[in-house]
Amino acid sequence: MNYMKNKEIQGLITADEASVAGFCMDALLKNGASDARISLSKSTSDTVEMLNGELDKVSHSSDRAIVISVFADGKYGTFSTNMLERKEIEAFAAKAVRAVRLMEEDRDRSLPPSSRTAKDAVTGRETGLFDEKYADIDAERRFRMAENECMYGKFSKDDRYDVISEECEYSDLVEDNYLIDSAGFSGRHTESSFVLSSEMTIKSPDGKKFSGSWWESSPFIDRLDTCRCAAKALERAVRQLGPVHHEGGRLAMVVDTTVSSKLISPVISALNAFSIYQKSSFLEDSLGKKVFSAGMTLMDLPRTYGKPGARLYDSEGVATKDAPVIKCGQVCNYFINTYMSAKMNMEPTVESISRPVLLPWNCPEDNGITDADALMKICGKGILVTGFNGGNCNGVTGDFSYGIEGFAFENGEILYPVREMLITGNMSGLWNNLVAAGNDSRECRKWQIPSLAFENVDFSG
């Protein structure tokens, strides 16, 4: 059977490798599998690291793997290998089917019906995330990209601190996935990523050290925002000088967009069907109910062309779609794959979120950027959080405890840096205390979560 729809498509996965995936499928069915799914993935990455303006490390890595999901006699198993020789694949497939037949029966396992799978992921380029110029990037250009970010020894002398280390890095990555199943699905996803980053460490006259970091990324090298990471990282380190002890209490909290995804992650995890089935989700039985602030609207927008996080199908091949996850505080969707759909007797959706986008709310009506600075003015007085230092959230109850660092502010203006503070509470309560959500999400991120403002947050000093 010929599973490769377009052998002329260029990418990391060659037409011959794709044909091996089809050969593996045929071998599984020949050996008695009732159904099967094959995922062939290939990636390559290069990294150049600079330390204090000098070349420190150069690395290259490539990975290739084939993962097979086997359905046989009402039983199911997954197996993986990086061997793509046909003789080895044939033996591997036969062993996989024999192994599955030894497993416990689970009749809820099945492929998704073809009516639910994507039909538009043919070339791998439909999401607009692959840069054709990747092939032209050589070692010299990678080195220059990293070197140009370095500013060690070029900063003006400042009596408040000494720069003791500067780490700059350039990396690029290409990932290619080819997915097929025995029901006729065939899909391809190819994307590239280019990243620049810097971390600066400074020391104050009293010997205390502070670090700041910044990164930029893009699917396209020509759109990468260059020559700013080190300066931005230094700025973020310097802002931390002279931290002051701050008393705890119930305070307003503004969370900068660089770290705000920390607070939405437990909510998204709690919407996963497996967590709900295992009764380890604080959002169990919340579907269709208003459990958060009316200002909280979270979308999944996987079909936003050319933006990080875009994808046309999930790991089962199920077609993605733009849809609300939480709308005006009401839970609209769980993430339910085919297996959990059968287990829970619920309509399937997609396996997981692709590109979460939290919509702005209660922003000033000047059509400008509502960032952390604007939210501080809305709140007046409180704590601006720019970093989380450990802690966790209990998935069953939603109770959380996080260490934070940032700045005290009053009258919308920063007063001084604070460290070693703790916030505690419950996720449902926190999101019901949402005051505003900005519109300053960083375009380079898959998770589009802006700066956030909350009231009545418990801080310990």
C-alpha positions as CSV (number, residue, x, y, z in Angstrom):
1,M,0.0,0.0,0.0
2,N,1.4,3.5,-0.9
3,Y,0.8,5.8,2.1
4,M,3.0,8.6,0.9
5,K,0.7,11.1,-0.9
6,N,3.4,13.3,-2.3
7,K,6.9,11.9,-2.8
8,E,8.1,15.2,-4.2
9,I,7.8,17.0,-0.8
10,Q,11.1,18.2,0.5
11,G,12.0,18.0,4.2
12,L,14.1,16.1,6.7
13,I,12.0,12.9,6.1
14,T,12.9,11.5,2.7
15,A,10.5,9.7,0.4
16,D,12.4,6.5,1.1
17,E,12.0,6.9,4.9
18,A,8.3,7.6,4.5
19,S,8.0,4.5,2.4
20,V,9.6,2.5,5.3
21,A,6.7,3.8,7.5
22,G,4.2,2.4,5.0
23,F,6.2,-0.9,4.8
24,C,6.0,-1.1,8.6
25,M,2.3,-0.6,8.5
26,D,1.9,-3.4,6.0
27,A,4.1,-5.7,8.1
28,L,2.0,-5.0,11.2
29,L,-1.2,-5.9,9.4
30,K,0.4,-8.9,7.8
31,N,1.3,-10.2,11.2
32,G,-2.2,-10.0,12.6
33,A,-2.7,-6.4,13.8
34,S,-6.3,-5.3,13.3
35,D,-5.3,-1.6,13.2
36,A,-2.1,0.4,13.5
37,R,-0.7,3.9,13.6
38,I,2.8,4.9,12.6
39,S,4.6,8.1,13.6
40,L,7.9,8.8,11.9
41,S,9.7,11.8,13.4
42,K,13.0,13.4,12.5
43,S,14.8,16.4,13.9
44,T,18.1,18.2,13.7
45,S,19.5,21.0,15.8
46,D,22.6,23.1,16.1
47,T,23.7,25.3,19.0
48,V,26.5,27.8,19.5
49,E,27.3,28.9,23.0
50,M,29.4,31.9,24.0
51,L,30.8,32.6,27.5
52,N,32.1,36.0,28.3
53,G,32.5,36.9,24.6
54,E,34.4,33.7,23.7
55,L,33.3,30.6,22.0
56,D,32.4,28.0,24.6
57,K,30.6,25.1,23.0
58,V,29.3,24.0,19.6
59,S,26.9,21.1,19.4
60,H,24.9,19.3,16.7
61,S,22.3,16.7,17.2
62,S,20.0,14.6,15.0
63,D,17.3,12.3,16.0
64,R,15.1,9.9,14.1
65,A,12.5,7.6,15.5
66,I,9.5,5.5,14.5
67,V,6.7,4.9,17.0
68,I,4.1,2.3,16.3
69,S,0.7,1.9,18.0
70,V,-0.6,-1.6,17.6
71,F,-4.2,-2.8,18.0
72,A,-4.7,-6.6,18.0
73,D,-7.4,-8.8,19.4
74,G,-8.9,-6.0,21.5
75,K,-5.4,-5.3,23.0
76,Y,-3.1,-2.3,22.5
77,G,0.6,-1.4,22.8
78,T,3.2,1.1,21.7
79,F,6.7,0.5,20.6
80,S,9.6,2.6,19.2
81,T,12.8,2.2,17.3
82,N,15.3,4.2,15.4
83,M,16.1,1.4,13.0
84,L,14.7,2.0,9.5
85,E,16.1,-1.0,7.6
86,R,13.3,-3.0,6.1
87,K,14.6,-6.3,7.3
88,E,14.8,-5.0,10.9
89,I,11.4,-3.3,10.6
90,E,9.8,-6.5,9.5
91,A,11.2,-8.4,12.5
92,F,10.3,-5.5,14.8
93,A,6.7,-5.4,13.6
94,A,6.3,-9.2,14.1
95,K,7.6,-9.0,17.7
96,A,5.4,-6.0,18.5
97,V,2.2,-7.8,17.5
98,R,3.2,-10.9,19.5
99,A,3.9,-8.7,22.5
100,V,0.5,-7.0,22.2
101,R,-1.3,-10.3,22.3
102,L,0.2,-11.0,25.7
103,M,-1.3,-7.8,27.2
104,E,-4.6,-7.3,29.0
105,E,-7.7,-6.8,26.8
106,D,-8.9,-3.2,26.5
107,R,-11.8,-2.8,24.1
108,D,-11.9,1.0,24.5
109,R,-8.7,1.3,22.4
110,S,-9.2,2.2,18.8
111,L,-8.2,4.5,16.0
112,P,-10.3,7.7,15.6
113,P,-12.8,7.4,12.7
114,S,-11.5,8.9,9.5
115,S,-14.3,11.5,9.6
116,R,-12.4,13.2,12.5
117,T,-8.9,13.1,11.0
118,A,-7.2,16.0,9.2
119,K,-7.4,16.0,5.4
120,D,-5.3,19.1,4.8
121,A,-1.9,18.3,6.2
122,V,-0.4,17.0,3.0
123,T,2.9,18.7,2.5
124,G,3.9,19.6,6.1
125,R,4.1,23.3,5.1
126,E,0.4,24.2,5.4
127,T,0.9,25.8,8.9
128,G,3.5,28.3,7.5
129,L,6.1,27.4,10.1
130,F,9.0,26.2,7.9
131,D,11.8,28.5,6.7
132,E,13.1,27.5,3.3
133,K,16.3,29.4,4.2
134,Y,17.3,26.9,6.8
135,A,19.3,24.9,4.3
136,D,21.5,27.9,3.6
137,I,22.6,28.4,7.2
138,D,26.2,27.3,7.8
139,A,28.5,27.1,10.8
140,E,30.0,30.5,10.2
141,R,26.6,32.2,10.2
142,R,25.6,30.4,13.4
143,F,28.7,31.6,15.1
144,R,28.2,35.2,14.0
145,M,24.6,35.1,15.2
146,A,25.8,34.1,18.7
147,E,28.8,36.4,18.7
148,N,26.7,39.5,17.7
149,E,24.6,39.0,20.8
150,C,27.6,39.3,23.1
151,M,28.3,42.5,24.9
152,Y,30.8,41.4,27.5
153,G,33.2,44.1,28.3
154,K,31.2,46.6,26.2
155,F,28.9,47.9,29.0
156,S,29.5,51.2,30.6
157,K,31.1,51.1,34.1
158,D,28.5,51.3,36.8
159,D,29.4,51.6,40.5
160,R,26.3,49.6,41.5
161,Y,27.5,46.3,40.1
162,D,30.1,44.4,38.2
163,V,29.2,42.0,35.3
164,I,30.7,38.7,36.3
165,S,29.4,36.5,33.5
166,E,27.6,36.6,30.2
167,E,26.2,33.5,28.5
168,C,24.9,34.0,24.9
169,E,23.5,31.2,22.7
170,Y,22.2,30.8,19.2
171,S,20.3,27.6,18.2
172,D,18.2,26.4,15.4
173,L,15.9,23.4,15.1
174,V,13.9,21.7,12.4
175,E,11.3,19.0,13.2
176,D,9.5,16.8,10.7
177,N,6.6,14.4,11.5
178,Y,4.9,12.0,9.2
179,L,1.9,10.2,10.6
180,I,-0.2,7.5,9.0
181,D,-2.8,4.9,10.2
182,S,-4.4,1.8,8.8
183,A,-7.8,3.7,8.4
184,G,-6.2,5.8,5.6
185,F,-5.0,8.9,7.5
186,S,-1.8,10.5,6.2
187,G,-0.4,13.8,7.6
188,R,2.8,15.8,7.6
189,H,4.0,18.6,9.8
190,T,7.3,20.4,9.4
191,E,8.5,23.4,11.3
192,S,11.7,25.3,12.0
193,S,12.7,27.4,15.0
194,F,15.5,29.9,15.6
195,V,16.4,31.1,19.1
196,L,18.8,33.7,20.6
197,S,19.2,33.9,24.3
198,S,21.4,35.5,26.9
199,E,21.9,35.3,30.7
200,M,23.8,38.0,32.6
201,T,25.0,37.6,36.1
202,I,26.1,40.7,38.1
203,K,27.5,41.2,41.6
204,S,26.8,44.2,43.9
205,P,29.5,45.8,46.1
206,D,28.2,43.7,49.1
207,G,28.9,40.5,47.2
208,K,25.3,39.6,46.3
209,K,24.7,38.1,42.9
210,F,21.7,38.7,40.6
211,S,20.9,37.1,37.2
212,G,18.7,38.2,34.4
213,S,17.8,36.5,31.1
214,W,16.1,37.2,27.9
215,W,15.4,35.3,24.7
216,E,14.0,35.8,21.2
217,S,12.7,33.2,18.8
218,S,11.0,32.9,15.4
219,P,10.1,30.2,12.9
220,F,12.0,32.4,10.4
221,I,15.6,33.5,10.7
222,D,15.1,36.8,9.0
223,R,12.4,37.7,11.5
224,L,14.5,37.0,14.5
225,D,14.9,40.1,16.7
226,T,18.7,40.3,17.1
227,C,21.2,42.3,19.1
228,R,19.0,42.9,22.2
229,C,19.1,39.8,24.4
230,A,22.3,40.7,26.4
231,A,21.2,44.3,27.0
232,K,17.7,43.1,28.0
233,A,19.1,40.4,30.3
234,L,21.4,42.9,31.9
235,E,18.5,45.3,32.4
236,R,16.5,42.6,34.1
237,A,19.4,41.7,36.4
238,V,20.1,45.3,37.4
239,R,16.5,45.9,38.3
240,Q,16.9,43.3,41.1
241,L,19.6,45.3,43.0
242,G,18.8,46.3,46.5
243,P,15.8,44.0,47.4
244,V,13.8,45.2,50.4
245,H,11.8,43.1,52.9
246,H,8.1,43.5,52.2
247,E,5.4,42.6,54.6
248,G,2.8,40.0,53.6
249,G,-0.9,40.3,53.4
250,R,-3.8,40.2,50.9
251,L,-2.4,42.3,48.1
252,A,-3.0,43.0,44.4
253,M,-0.8,41.0,42.1
254,V,0.4,41.8,38.6
255,V,2.1,39.0,36.8
256,D,4.4,39.9,33.9
257,T,3.7,38.2,30.5
258,T,7.1,36.5,30.6
259,V,6.0,34.3,33.5
260,S,2.1,34.4,33.4
261,S,1.8,31.0,31.7
262,K,2.8,29.5,35.1
263,L,-0.7,30.3,36.4
264,I,-2.7,29.0,33.4
265,S,-0.8,25.7,33.1
266,P,-2.6,24.0,36.1
267,V,-5.9,25.1,34.6
268,I,-5.1,23.5,31.3
269,S,-3.8,20.3,33.0
270,A,-7.0,20.0,35.0
271,L,-9.0,20.0,31.7
272,N,-7.3,16.9,30.5
273,A,-9.7,13.9,30.3
274,F,-7.2,11.5,31.8
275,S,-6.9,13.7,35.0
276,I,-10.6,14.0,35.2
277,Y,-11.1,10.2,34.7
278,Q,-8.5,9.5,37.4
279,K,-10.4,12.0,39.7
280,S,-7.2,14.0,40.0
281,S,-8.6,17.3,38.6
282,F,-10.0,20.2,40.4
283,L,-12.2,20.9,37.3
284,E,-14.0,17.6,37.4
285,D,-17.7,18.0,36.5
286,S,-17.1,21.6,35.5
287,L,-18.0,21.3,31.8
288,G,-20.6,23.9,30.9
289,K,-20.3,25.6,34.2
290,K,-19.0,29.1,35.1
291,V,-16.2,28.5,37.5
292,F,-13.9,31.5,36.8
293,S,-14.1,35.2,36.5
294,A,-16.3,36.5,33.6
295,G,-13.1,38.2,32.3
296,M,-11.4,34.9,31.7
297,T,-11.6,33.7,28.1
298,L,-9.1,31.2,26.9
299,M,-9.0,30.1,23.3
300,D,-7.2,27.3,21.5
301,L,-6.1,28.7,18.1
302,P,-4.1,26.0,16.4
303,R,-5.0,27.1,12.9
304,T,-3.4,30.6,13.1
305,Y,-1.1,30.5,10.1
306,G,2.6,31.1,10.6
307,K,2.4,31.4,14.4
308,P,4.2,29.2,16.9
309,G,2.0,26.4,18.1
310,A,0.0,26.1,14.9
311,R,-0.8,22.5,13.9
312,L,-3.4,20.8,11.8
313,Y,-3.6,17.4,13.7
314,D,-2.9,16.0,17.1
315,S,-0.9,12.8,17.9
316,E,-3.8,10.7,16.7
317,G,-4.3,12.5,13.5
318,V,-7.5,14.2,14.7
319,A,-8.0,17.5,12.9
320,T,-7.6,20.5,15.2
321,K,-9.9,23.5,15.1
322,D,-10.0,27.0,16.7
323,A,-12.3,26.8,19.7
324,P,-13.0,28.3,23.1
325,V,-11.7,26.4,26.0
326,I,-13.0,28.8,28.7
327,K,-15.4,31.6,27.7
328,C,-16.3,34.3,30.1
329,G,-15.4,32.0,32.9
330,Q,-17.4,29.1,31.7
331,V,-15.6,25.8,30.9
332,C,-16.4,25.0,27.2
333,N,-14.1,22.0,26.4
334,Y,-12.2,19.2,27.9
335,F,-9.3,17.6,26.0
336,I,-10.6,14.1,25.3
337,N,-8.8,11.7,23.0
338,T,-10.4,8.7,21.3
339,Y,-9.5,6.3,24.2
340,M,-10.8,8.6,27.0
341,S,-13.9,9.3,25.0
342,A,-14.8,5.6,25.1
343,K,-13.8,5.3,28.8
344,M,-15.8,8.3,29.9
345,N,-18.7,8.0,27.4
346,M,-18.1,11.6,26.3
347,E,-17.7,13.2,22.9
348,P,-14.1,13.3,21.8
349,T,-12.3,16.6,21.1
350,V,-8.5,16.8,20.6
351,E,-5.8,15.2,22.7
352,S,-4.4,18.5,24.1
353,I,-4.2,22.2,23.7
354,S,-2.0,23.5,20.8
355,R,-1.9,27.3,21.0
356,P,-3.6,28.7,24.1
357,V,-4.6,32.4,23.8
358,L,-5.9,34.3,26.8
359,L,-7.9,37.2,25.5
360,P,-7.5,40.8,26.8
361,W,-10.0,42.0,29.4
362,N,-10.6,45.3,31.1
363,C,-7.9,47.0,29.1
364,P,-7.8,50.8,28.7
365,E,-9.7,51.9,25.6
366,D,-6.9,53.7,23.8
367,N,-6.0,50.8,21.5
368,G,-2.5,50.8,22.9
369,I,-0.4,48.1,24.6
370,T,-1.8,47.1,27.9
371,D,1.3,45.6,29.6
372,A,2.4,45.1,33.2
373,D,3.0,48.8,33.6
374,A,-0.6,49.6,32.6
375,L,-1.9,46.9,34.9
376,M,0.0,48.3,37.8
377,K,-1.8,51.6,37.2
378,I,-5.1,49.8,37.2
379,C,-4.3,48.1,40.5
380,G,-2.6,51.1,42.1
381,K,-0.7,49.2,44.9
382,G,0.6,45.7,45.2
383,I,3.3,43.3,43.9
384,L,4.6,42.9,40.4
385,V,5.7,39.2,39.9
386,T,8.5,38.8,37.4
387,G,9.7,35.3,38.4
388,F,8.5,32.1,40.1
389,N,11.0,30.2,42.3
390,G,9.7,26.7,43.0
391,G,6.4,25.7,44.5
392,N,3.6,23.6,43.1
393,C,-0.2,23.3,42.5
394,N,-2.2,20.3,43.7
395,G,-4.1,19.0,40.7
396,V,-6.8,17.5,42.8
397,T,-7.7,20.5,44.9
398,G,-6.3,23.4,42.9
399,D,-4.4,24.6,46.0
400,F,-1.1,26.2,45.1
401,S,2.0,27.6,46.8
402,Y,4.7,29.4,44.7
403,G,7.8,31.3,45.6
404,I,8.0,34.6,43.7
405,E,10.3,37.6,43.0
406,G,9.5,40.9,41.6
407,F,8.7,44.5,42.7
408,A,6.5,46.3,45.1
409,F,4.6,49.1,43.5
410,E,2.4,52.0,44.6
411,N,0.4,54.5,42.7
412,G,1.2,52.4,39.6
413,E,4.9,53.0,40.0
414,I,7.7,50.5,41.0
415,L,9.1,51.2,44.5
416,Y,11.8,48.5,45.0
417,P,12.6,44.9,44.2
418,V,11.3,42.1,46.5
419,R,12.5,38.5,46.8
420,E,11.8,35.4,48.8
421,M,8.0,36.0,49.0
422,L,5.4,33.3,48.8
423,I,1.9,33.3,47.3
424,T,-0.7,30.8,48.4
425,G,-4.3,30.1,47.5
426,N,-6.6,28.1,45.2
427,M,-6.6,28.3,41.4
428,S,-10.4,28.7,41.2
429,G,-10.3,31.5,43.7
430,L,-7.3,33.2,42.1
431,W,-8.9,33.3,38.6
432,N,-12.2,34.5,40.1
433,N,-10.1,37.5,41.4
434,L,-8.9,38.4,38.0
435,V,-8.9,42.2,37.6
436,A,-7.6,42.5,34.1
437,A,-5.7,40.7,31.3
438,G,-3.4,42.7,29.0
439,N,-2.7,42.4,25.3
440,D,1.1,42.1,25.5
441,S,1.7,38.4,24.9
442,R,5.0,37.8,23.2
443,E,4.5,36.9,19.6
444,C,7.3,34.4,19.7
445,R,5.7,32.1,22.2
446,K,3.3,29.2,21.6
447,W,1.4,30.0,24.7
448,Q,-0.1,33.5,24.2
449,I,-0.7,34.5,27.9
450,P,-0.5,38.3,28.5
451,S,0.3,40.1,31.7
452,L,-2.4,39.5,34.3
453,A,-3.7,41.4,37.3
454,F,-5.4,39.8,40.4
455,E,-6.8,41.2,43.6
456,N,-6.8,39.8,47.1
457,V,-3.8,37.4,46.7
458,D,-2.3,36.0,49.9
459,F,1.4,37.0,50.1
460,S,3.8,35.9,52.8
461,G,6.8,38.2,53.3
